[in-house]
Amino acid sequence: MTGLPKTVVISTDEIRRAIDEPVAAIIDAVKVTLDRTPPELAADIMEQGIVLTGGGALLHGLDSRLQHETGMPIVVARDPLNCVAIAVDSASRSSTPSSAC
């Protein structure tokens, strides 16, 4: 070992296997949350969909898998890395809700 950085090539399958457990935990958490959601709110979610934000929203195929596992429509935010901060900033400046996501 030299302590110097080196390049390592890994496959998509290796990455998929490496993140499979955390992705399954995310899916389980979404399902538990949906199970605990009051019917009137669940109806709104079913109509409007779940919006994915943050870095996890950029995981290729997460939206499809969540849609398959939950039966709910899933939408990736237009700017998933920044939309929550933009919406909070907008809300702090105005009483009109923002559609940043």
OpenMM code with the backbone's topology and positions (N, CA, C; nanometers):
from openmm import Vec3, app, unit

residues = "MET THR GLY LEU PRO LYS THR VAL VAL ILE SER THR ASP GLU ILE ARG ARG ALA ILE ASP GLU PRO VAL ALA ALA ILE ILE ASP ALA VAL LYS VAL THR LEU ASP ARG THR PRO PRO GLU LEU ALA ALA ASP ILE MET GLU GLN GLY ILE VAL LEU THR GLY GLY GLY ALA LEU LEU HIS GLY LEU ASP SER ARG LEU GLN HIS GLU THR GLY MET PRO ILE VAL VAL ALA ARG ASP PRO LEU ASN CYS VAL ALA ILE ALA VAL ASP SER ALA SER ARG SER SER THR PRO SER SER ALA CYS".split()
positions = [
    Vec3(0.0827, -0.1178, 0.0000),
    Vec3(0.0000, 0.0000, 0.0000),
    Vec3(0.0872, 0.1244, 0.0000),
    Vec3(0.0511, 0.2132, -0.0897),
    Vec3(0.1291, 0.3362, -0.1004),
    Vec3(0.0604, 0.4534, -0.0332),
    Vec3(-0.0702, 0.4397, -0.0062),
    Vec3(-0.1447, 0.5501, 0.0501),
    Vec3(-0.1919, 0.6489, -0.0549),
    Vec3(-0.1556, 0.6246, -0.1801),
    Vec3(-0.1958, 0.7126, -0.2889),
    Vec3(-0.3281, 0.6648, -0.3482),
    Vec3(-0.4076, 0.7591, -0.3975),
    Vec3(-0.5332, 0.7176, -0.4603),
    Vec3(-0.5083, 0.6374, -0.5866),
    Vec3(-0.6009, 0.5492, -0.6184),
    Vec3(-0.5914, 0.4744, -0.7425),
    Vec3(-0.7296, 0.4623, -0.8039),
    Vec3(-0.7333, 0.4351, -0.9307),
    Vec3(-0.8587, 0.4186, -1.0029),
    Vec3(-0.9003, 0.2728, -0.9985),
    Vec3(-1.0274, 0.2515, -0.9673),
    Vec3(-1.0828, 0.1171, -0.9643),
    Vec3(-1.2079, 0.1187, -1.0509),
    Vec3(-1.2200, 0.0241, -1.1398),
    Vec3(-1.3370, 0.0146, -1.2261),
    Vec3(-1.4342, -0.0847, -1.1635),
    Vec3(-1.5585, -0.0395, -1.1455),
    Vec3(-1.6614, -0.1275, -1.0930),
    Vec3(-1.7813, -0.1245, -1.1878),
    Vec3(-1.8554, -0.2318, -1.1878),
    Vec3(-1.9683, -0.2442, -1.2806),
    Vec3(-2.0966, -0.1901, -1.2191),
    Vec3(-2.1939, -0.1688, -1.3031),
    Vec3(-2.3268, -0.1262, -1.2591),
    Vec3(-2.3863, -0.2301, -1.1649),
    Vec3(-2.3671, -0.3573, -1.1961),
    Vec3(-2.4202, -0.4643, -1.1103),
    Vec3(-2.3577, -0.4592, -0.9710),
    Vec3(-2.2289, -0.4290, -0.9632),
    Vec3(-2.1632, -0.4191, -0.8327),
    Vec3(-2.2198, -0.3030, -0.7518),
    Vec3(-2.2450, -0.1928, -0.8188),
    Vec3(-2.3046, -0.0780, -0.7507),
    Vec3(-2.4453, -0.1116, -0.7052),
    Vec3(-2.5212, -0.1746, -0.7927),
    Vec3(-2.6595, -0.2125, -0.7590),
    Vec3(-2.6611, -0.3029, -0.6363),
    Vec3(-2.5731, -0.4011, -0.6325),
    Vec3(-2.5676, -0.4908, -0.5164),
    Vec3(-2.5261, -0.4146, -0.3906),
    Vec3(-2.4352, -0.3200, -0.4048),
    Vec3(-2.3858, -0.2442, -0.2898),
    Vec3(-2.4945, -0.1561, -0.2283),
    Vec3(-2.5837, -0.1032, -0.3101),
    Vec3(-2.6867, -0.0132, -0.2563),
    Vec3(-2.8228, -0.0801, -0.2411),
    Vec3(-2.8315, -0.2087, -0.2703),
    Vec3(-2.9599, -0.2778, -0.2639),
    Vec3(-3.0228, -0.2718, -0.1254),
    Vec3(-2.9453, -0.2933, -0.0215),
    Vec3(-2.9998, -0.2926, 0.1147),
    Vec3(-3.0501, -0.1531, 0.1549),
    Vec3(-2.9735, -0.0457, 0.1328),
    Vec3(-3.0278, 0.0868, 0.1663),
    Vec3(-3.1511, 0.1236, 0.0830),
    Vec3(-3.1544, 0.0854, -0.0436),
    Vec3(-3.2712, 0.1139, -0.1278),
    Vec3(-3.3924, 0.0372, -0.0755),
    Vec3(-3.3728, -0.0878, -0.0359),
    Vec3(-3.4832, -0.1665, 0.0217),
    Vec3(-3.5337, -0.1013, 0.1503),
    Vec3(-3.4431, -0.0447, 0.2303),
    Vec3(-3.4833, 0.0237, 0.3537),
    Vec3(-3.5661, 0.1485, 0.3220),
    Vec3(-3.5288, 0.2207, 0.2168),
    Vec3(-3.6053, 0.3389, 0.1749),
    Vec3(-3.7458, 0.2964, 0.1332),
    Vec3(-3.7536, 0.1912, 0.0535),
    Vec3(-3.8837, 0.1426, 0.0065),
    Vec3(-3.9702, 0.0975, 0.1240),
    Vec3(-3.9108, 0.0248, 0.2179),
    Vec3(-3.9861, -0.0189, 0.3360),
    Vec3(-4.0364, 0.1013, 0.4164),
    Vec3(-3.9532, 0.2038, 0.4319),
    Vec3(-3.9935, 0.3233, 0.5068),
    Vec3(-4.1090, 0.3954, 0.4374),
    Vec3(-4.1043, 0.4023, 0.3061),
    Vec3(-4.2139, 0.4651, 0.2307),
    Vec3(-4.3423, 0.3846, 0.2503),
    Vec3(-4.3331, 0.2526, 0.2414),
    Vec3(-4.4524, 0.1682, 0.2589),
    Vec3(-4.5120, 0.1831, 0.3982),
    Vec3(-4.4273, 0.1832, 0.5009),
    Vec3(-4.4758, 0.1989, 0.6384),
    Vec3(-4.5438, 0.3345, 0.6546),
    Vec3(-4.4822, 0.4373, 0.5992),
    Vec3(-4.5403, 0.5718, 0.6073),
    Vec3(-4.6754, 0.5765, 0.5366),
    Vec3(-4.6840, 0.5165, 0.4191),
    Vec3(-4.8110, 0.5142, 0.3463),
    Vec3(-4.9175, 0.4366, 0.4232),
    Vec3(-4.8778, 0.3274, 0.4889),
    Vec3(-4.9726, 0.2488, 0.5684),
    Vec3(-5.0292, 0.3291, 0.6856),
    Vec3(-4.9494, 0.4231, 0.7372),
    Vec3(-4.9907, 0.5042, 0.8521),
    Vec3(-5.0574, 0.6353, 0.8102),
    Vec3(-5.0660, 0.6601, 0.6817),
    Vec3(-5.1216, 0.7856, 0.6307),
    Vec3(-5.2739, 0.7820, 0.6342),
    Vec3(-5.3359, 0.8887, 0.6852),
    Vec3(-5.4829, 0.8936, 0.6857),
    Vec3(-5.5381, 0.8816, 0.5433),
    Vec3(-5.6549, 0.8204, 0.5281),
    Vec3(-5.7119, 0.7953, 0.3951),
    Vec3(-5.7243, 0.9200, 0.3069),
    Vec3(-5.7655, 1.0327, 0.3657),
    Vec3(-5.7829, 1.1533, 0.2837),
    Vec3(-5.6495, 1.2039, 0.2287),
    Vec3(-5.5425, 1.1911, 0.3072),
    Vec3(-5.4100, 1.2311, 0.2593),
    Vec3(-5.3572, 1.1297, 0.1579),
    Vec3(-5.3835, 1.0013, 0.1815),
    Vec3(-5.3419, 0.8965, 0.0875),
    Vec3(-5.4070, 0.9170, -0.0488),
    Vec3(-5.5321, 0.9622, -0.0478),
    Vec3(-5.6012, 0.9891, -0.1744),
    Vec3(-5.5329, 1.1037, -0.2492),
    Vec3(-5.4922, 1.2074, -0.1762),
    Vec3(-5.4197, 1.3187, -0.2382),
    Vec3(-5.2861, 1.2713, -0.2953),
    Vec3(-5.2158, 1.1867, -0.2197),
    Vec3(-5.0863, 1.1359, -0.2666),
    Vec3(-5.1067, 1.0513, -0.3914),
    Vec3(-5.2118, 0.9707, -0.3925),
    Vec3(-5.2398, 0.8866, -0.5083),
    Vec3(-5.2689, 0.9726, -0.6316),
    Vec3(-5.3342, 1.0863, -0.6100),
    Vec3(-5.3672, 1.1759, -0.7211),
    Vec3(-5.2459, 1.2578, -0.7660),
    Vec3(-5.1727, 1.3128, -0.6714),
    Vec3(-5.0612, 1.4026, -0.7028),
    Vec3(-4.9282, 1.3286, -0.7211),
    Vec3(-4.9125, 1.2165, -0.6531),
    Vec3(-4.7883, 1.1401, -0.6602),
    Vec3(-4.6913, 1.1784, -0.5494),
    Vec3(-4.5870, 1.1003, -0.5389),
    Vec3(-4.4787, 1.1237, -0.4444),
    Vec3(-4.3673, 1.1916, -0.5218),
    Vec3(-4.3142, 1.3014, -0.4687),
    Vec3(-4.2059, 1.3740, -0.5351),
    Vec3(-4.0748, 1.3369, -0.4673),
    Vec3(-3.9818, 1.2841, -0.5449),
    Vec3(-3.8502, 1.2501, -0.4931),
    Vec3(-3.7600, 1.3726, -0.5009),
    Vec3(-3.6935, 1.4031, -0.3898),
    Vec3(-3.6000, 1.5153, -0.3848),
    Vec3(-3.4680, 1.4672, -0.3262),
    Vec3(-3.3668, 1.5516, -0.3363),
    Vec3(-3.2363, 1.5183, -0.2801),
    Vec3(-3.1561, 1.4272, -0.3707),
    Vec3(-3.0390, 1.3912, -0.3243),
    Vec3(-2.9483, 1.3091, -0.4036),
    Vec3(-3.0033, 1.1717, -0.4366),
    Vec3(-3.0821, 1.1152, -0.3459),
    Vec3(-3.1399, 0.9836, -0.3717),
    Vec3(-3.2314, 0.9829, -0.4924),
    Vec3(-3.2922, 1.0974, -0.5214),
    Vec3(-3.3806, 1.1079, -0.6380),
    Vec3(-3.3042, 1.0853, -0.7681),
    Vec3(-3.1738, 1.1037, -0.7638),
    Vec3(-3.0909, 1.0875, -0.8835),
    Vec3(-3.0464, 0.9432, -0.9065),
    Vec3(-3.0799, 0.8539, -0.8135),
    Vec3(-3.0449, 0.7125, -0.8326),
    Vec3(-3.1271, 0.6563, -0.9481),
    Vec3(-3.0585, 0.6130, -1.0510),
    Vec3(-3.1251, 0.5618, -1.1709),
    Vec3(-3.2179, 0.4462, -1.1355),
    Vec3(-3.3446, 0.4596, -1.1708),
    Vec3(-3.4413, 0.3523, -1.1512),
    Vec3(-3.5132, 0.3542, -1.0177),
    Vec3(-3.4727, 0.4432, -0.9249),
    Vec3(-3.5400, 0.4464, -0.7946),
    Vec3(-3.6872, 0.4840, -0.8111),
    Vec3(-3.7152, 0.5795, -0.8977),
    Vec3(-3.8546, 0.6197, -0.9197),
    Vec3(-3.9381, 0.5037, -0.9707),
    Vec3(-3.8856, 0.4288, -1.0667),
    Vec3(-3.9590, 0.3140, -1.1226),
    Vec3(-3.9822, 0.2060, -1.0174),
    Vec3(-3.8786, 0.1795, -0.9396),
    Vec3(-3.8913, 0.0745, -0.8382),
    Vec3(-3.9924, 0.1149, -0.7314),
    Vec3(-3.9872, 0.2405, -0.6869),
    Vec3(-4.0839, 0.2869, -0.5885),
    Vec3(-4.2263, 0.2798, -0.6433),
    Vec3(-4.2425, 0.3178, -0.7687),
    Vec3(-4.3752, 0.3116, -0.8298),
    Vec3(-4.4244, 0.1673, -0.8350),
    Vec3(-4.3358, 0.0761, -0.8732),
    Vec3(-4.3719, -0.0657, -0.8802),
    Vec3(-4.4071, -0.1201, -0.7417),
    Vec3(-4.3267, -0.0843, -0.6410),
    Vec3(-4.3447, -0.1394, -0.5063),
    Vec3(-4.4651, -0.0802, -0.4327),
    Vec3(-4.4979, 0.0467, -0.4603),
    Vec3(-4.6043, 0.1134, -0.3849),
    Vec3(-4.7355, 0.1262, -0.4625),
    Vec3(-4.7269, 0.1203, -0.5950),
    Vec3(-4.8451, 0.1431, -0.6759),
    Vec3(-4.8824, 0.2901, -0.6862),
    Vec3(-4.7992, 0.3765, -0.6324),
    Vec3(-4.8238, 0.5205, -0.6341),
    Vec3(-4.7470, 0.5849, -0.7490),
    Vec3(-4.8000, 0.6942, -0.8042),
    Vec3(-4.7216, 0.7677, -0.9040),
    Vec3(-4.6015, 0.8346, -0.8368),
    Vec3(-4.4874, 0.8276, -0.9013),
    Vec3(-4.3637, 0.8853, -0.8480),
    Vec3(-4.3103, 0.9857, -0.9488),
    Vec3(-4.2716, 1.1025, -0.8989),
    Vec3(-4.2174, 1.2079, -0.9837),
    Vec3(-4.0833, 1.2508, -0.9260),
    Vec3(-3.9826, 1.2661, -1.0119),
    Vec3(-3.8541, 1.3203, -0.9685),
    Vec3(-3.8621, 1.4719, -0.9839),
    Vec3(-3.8257, 1.5444, -0.8801),
    Vec3(-3.8290, 1.6903, -0.8831),
    Vec3(-3.7431, 1.7430, -0.9980),
    Vec3(-3.7812, 1.8591, -1.0506),
    Vec3(-3.7057, 1.9202, -1.1615),
    Vec3(-3.5603, 1.9452, -1.1236),
    Vec3(-3.5372, 1.9905, -1.0031),
    Vec3(-3.4021, 2.0186, -0.9545),
    Vec3(-3.3895, 1.9542, -0.8169),
    Vec3(-3.3759, 1.8210, -0.8130),
    Vec3(-3.3870, 1.7502, -0.6857),
    Vec3(-3.2841, 1.7918, -0.5800),
    Vec3(-3.1673, 1.8357, -0.6229),
    Vec3(-3.0651, 1.8722, -0.5254),
    Vec3(-3.0927, 2.0064, -0.4585),
    Vec3(-3.1662, 2.0934, -0.5246),
    Vec3(-3.1856, 2.2282, -0.4726),
    Vec3(-3.3294, 2.2659, -0.4430),
    Vec3(-3.4261, 2.1896, -0.4889),
    Vec3(-3.5656, 2.2347, -0.4845),
    Vec3(-3.6185, 2.2565, -0.3436),
    Vec3(-3.5778, 2.1770, -0.2467),
    Vec3(-3.6287, 2.1960, -0.1110),
    Vec3(-3.5780, 2.3281, -0.0543),
    Vec3(-3.4502, 2.3563, -0.0733),
    Vec3(-3.3952, 2.4830, -0.0248),
    Vec3(-3.4609, 2.6012, -0.0955),
    Vec3(-3.4844, 2.5885, -0.2250),
    Vec3(-3.5505, 2.6956, -0.3013),
    Vec3(-3.6928, 2.7168, -0.2498),
    Vec3(-3.7653, 2.6080, -0.2251),
    Vec3(-3.9030, 2.6191, -0.1765),
    Vec3(-3.9079, 2.6812, -0.0375),
    Vec3(-3.8158, 2.6436, 0.0503),
    Vec3(-3.8126, 2.7007, 0.1848),
    Vec3(-3.7824, 2.8503, 0.1772),
    Vec3(-3.6868, 2.8874, 0.0934),
    Vec3(-3.6543, 3.0285, 0.0762),
    Vec3(-3.7753, 3.1043, 0.0237),
    Vec3(-3.8413, 3.0478, -0.0747),
    Vec3(-3.9582, 3.1117, -0.1330),
    Vec3(-4.0700, 3.1260, -0.0296),
    Vec3(-4.0916, 3.0211, 0.0495),
    Vec3(-4.1971, 3.0242, 0.1507),
    Vec3(-4.1671, 3.1265, 0.2594),
    Vec3(-4.0396, 3.1438, 0.2912),
    Vec3(-4.0042, 3.2403, 0.3953),
    Vec3(-4.0242, 3.3840, 0.3479),
    Vec3(-4.0297, 3.4041, 0.2180),
    Vec3(-4.0451, 3.5382, 0.1613),
    Vec3(-4.1887, 3.5697, 0.1207),
    Vec3(-4.2731, 3.4676, 0.1153),
    Vec3(-4.4074, 3.4879, 0.0608),
    Vec3(-4.5065, 3.3962, 0.1291),
    Vec3(-4.6327, 3.4343, 0.1259),
    Vec3(-4.7369, 3.3464, 0.1798),
    Vec3(-4.7938, 3.2560, 0.0716),
    Vec3(-4.7452, 3.2724, -0.0528),
    Vec3(-4.7904, 3.1895, -0.1635),
    Vec3(-4.7003, 3.0670, -0.1743),
    Vec3(-4.7568, 2.9463, -0.1751),
    Vec3(-4.6736, 2.8268, -0.1853),
    Vec3(-4.5907, 2.8259, -0.3128),
    Vec3(-4.4699, 2.7730, -0.3017),
    Vec3(-4.3806, 2.7636, -0.4176),
    Vec3(-4.3977, 2.6293, -0.4862),
    Vec3(-4.3702, 2.6266, -0.6148),
    Vec3(-4.3724, 2.5008, -0.6883),
    Vec3(-4.2314, 2.4667, -0.7345),
    Vec3(-4.1317, 2.4908, -0.6469),
    Vec3(-3.9918, 2.4683, -0.6821),
    Vec3(-3.9636, 2.3219, -0.7128),
    Vec3(-4.0387, 2.2334, -0.6518),
    Vec3(-4.0146, 2.0919, -0.6738),
    Vec3(-4.1108, 2.0440, -0.7787),
] * unit.nanometer
topology = app.Topology()
chain = topology.addChain("A")
for resn in residues:
    res = topology.addResidue(resn, chain)
    for name in ("N", "CA", "C"):
        topology.addAtom(name, app.Element.getBySymbol(name[0]), res)
